[in-house]
Amino acid sequence: MANGEFWIVYQFLHWPISNELKFGFLAAAILLFIVTAVILGWQIYLYCKLKMDLQFSGHTKLGNADNGDYKDGSTVKEKQSLSYSTAVKLEKEPEKKGEESEMVRGTLSPSPSSSENESFEILEVDTKAEQEESSIGQLRFSLLYDKACTELVLTIIEATDLPGRDFSQSADPFVRVRLLLEPPSQQSNIRYILHEWQTKVVRNTKNPVFGDRFSCSIKKNQLKRIIIKLEVKDFDKYSRHRALGEVRLLLGDLDISETVEFSERLKKIQKDIVGEVLLSLKYLPTAQKIEVGLLKVKTACPRNNDKDIYASITLYCNHKRQKHQKSSLKAKSDVTIYNETFLYHLSDPYFQQCEVTVSIYETYNKKGSGRHLIGKACLGNREAGDGTHWNLMMSCVRQPIAKWHPLLI
């Protein structure tokens, strides 16, 4: 023991305390040292043992095995050589090993051939497509054209497997029938509605039976250019009818000299262009107003027409109707000229989500009663509207920007 350490022990023994307390402190210090040494040694032992187990785990299992043969007939040495060669192959040829494992799995669990897989996938896709189409429903109806009387007879029989509402799993279906006349020239895509009918509403069913019969007089030269459009809709008392599907037939492709019954699968409803409207837009940033100009309306108008038409212009902001205005009545012609303007006030919070809807109606008298919708045109800065016209208006403030818009129905 060094002189310094001896002097510390000597001073400790000569403290002014009892000898029993001195030797007690000394014994506690020695005991704490022994416990610390034991714990440290035990941790070193565990570390060395774990390292040896990880390093020689594979060889330990083979070394503990008996000298006899295994169940498959191989000896311990064969197993050791096999494990060594397998380890070398895994290190040098990992890709080859993966291919061999796939081959082994293929031999153990045979799978169908590629042609069978492709046919199964095609069959599954076709089945899903058929299920989606069949979920829309079908419509059964009959057609007859009496050449002697030049009369077309349409009978709506029934509809089956219609989609119901989410909350009630039922519907109140009805069928709206339109006879569309194709334009004589291919340059124009505007169609004219010759006749329009609507069946009765059948309540609380997805398989309605109608039995409604409609007839009209059609010339033989017009028959080849007529498209019959049958729209199945779910009735709503607020006129927000839900579209279920439609059926279209070109009468020129059909032989309906005798009564022919059809059962057609419903498809998604498509809009038809029945006219065009020339509108102008002008934005007044200081007054926070938009000026909508109704300039011209172009429709397919038959000869000897005695109807009048007017426009109903509505501004929607944030999916809510803000203001509604009507134009004056004008005699319907191929191109009806209005040259009327309408002002709409816009507030900043709703300016980014607004839409202008122009609805063209026809009526038989000057009072405006008994109106019939010809078509609608929508424009605005929403995704559903015409963003091009709206962007042009915003880029040229205080200047009217005119553009033709299709009338859809």
Buried (B, 14 or more C-beta within 10 A) or exposed (E): EEEEEEEEEEEEEEEEEEEEEBEEEEEEEEEEEEEEEEEEEEEEEEEEEEEEEEEEEEEEEEEEEEEEEEEEEEBBEEBBEEBEEEEEEEEEEEEEBEEEEEEEEEEEEEEEEEEEEEEEEEEEEEEEEEEEBEEBBBBBBBBBBBEEEBEBBBBBBBBBEBBBEEEEEBBBBBBBBBBBBBEEEEEEEBBBBBBBBBBEBBEEBBBBEBEBEBBEEBEEEBBEBBBBBBBBBBBEEEEEBBEBBBBBBEBEEBEBEEEEEBEBBBEEBEEBBBBBBBBBBBBBEEEEEBBBBBBBBBBBBEEEBEBBBBBBBBBBBEEEEBBEBBBEBBEBBEEBEBEBEBEBEBEEEBBEBBBBBBBBBBBEEEEEEEBEBBBBBBBBBBEEBBEEBBEBBEEEEEEBBBBEBBBBB
